[in-house]
């Protein structure tokens, strides 16, 4: 029997500058237009507000370093599913796939859809539940688009990324030019959310780190980076510094124009800034830009999320139908429909809450950070289980770096579960509902091949 043919290794053609541009482009997205008011609600002072954003950059760096080691040692499109299966067994990987299908990915789609809805409501008021209606329409339309097999091209994604940067730059400049006098009249003074110091810091960090989301994509850069052992740490340090710097400038501008109390009251923060600085037409223009960015993010998340349903259908016979692809559209139609139905149910749940984005974050956060904690511990476990595995990039200051990241994740699990309310409980219940599926599973081998 002849030995199996190895797949061709990816071409190491990314320079440090290329990789930094990719990392920054992935991280900076729609969250900065939706999450600052929620961070402000969990900050007792402007200094604490800025400190949370700085701390977010630190956690981003710790997590990216851990993911870079895992990605360089075990390059695989399955990402966390692969790492967790190798480190903790196929059943743990399968539970992650279930969580991603029913809580993490669908909750993320619904959260971004609500941010889209807040801005779309500025353009077309649909009444009391307008934001939720806009969110639901976006989910339905983009799910249908993916079922038809229409996928965004690289060029279109670059256009949307450029629109994101343009909208962010316009908001920062407007904040600097507007001054703070008119802005402070936007809302009455509002106290921070209840929960004590630890509760404020914990939930504030949850929202900050959602804005920093995407740094785990560094795991997929290491295989294509020139001299990863030498350059990966440079990419992560520079990328973290750039993202943190941009977010600090943005939030300093928001504090300048709103003040902390006014920021707590804002809904579509970018549109509010432009309305103060340049009038209603500028607010409409920025809302259009943000809506385009949000639709791009929703579409990409719908597209990638459905692939996990396919893997779940392949591993669990009872869910075999989820693994099918349409012959005409070359799309996982059943998986997309299932994902769309769950997301719409979450949009309905968020519509009944006081803040749809906040409800979706509460739903996803405890489950997301629990599995992130397991990924952090996987760095240590895989070094023990597979010590001779080549690691083009090794996390510096081991074992301190993965330990600090694991402790950060544990703190976020505790904070989000304790202070996020009913939404957090619902997410945990949905995760637990997947336990019976493990008995029906036929998981693939998890050998570190």
Secondary structure, 3 states (H helix, E strand, C coil): CCCCCCCCCCCCCECHHHHHHHHHHHHCCHHHHCCHHHHHHCCCCHHHHHHHHHHHHHHHHHHHHHHHHHHHHCCCCCCHHHHHHHHHCHHHHHHHHHHHHHHHHHHHHHHHHHHHHHHHHHHCCCCCCHHHHHHHHHHHHHHHHHHCCCCCCHHHHHHHHHHHHHHHHHHHHHHHHHCCCCHHHCCCCCCCCCCHHHHHHHHHHHHHHHHCCCHHHHHHCHHHECCHHHHHHHHHHHHHHHHHHHHHHHHHHHHHHHHHHHHHHCCCHHHHHHHHHHCHHHHHHHHHHHHHHHHHHHHHHHHHHHHHHHHHHHHEHHHHHHHCCCCCCCCCHHHHHHHHHHHHHHHHHHHHCCCHHHHHHHHHHHHHHHHHHHHHHHHHHHHHHCCCCCCCCCCCCCCHHHHHHHHHHHHHHHHHHHHCCHHHHHHHHHHHHCCCHHHHECCCCCCCC
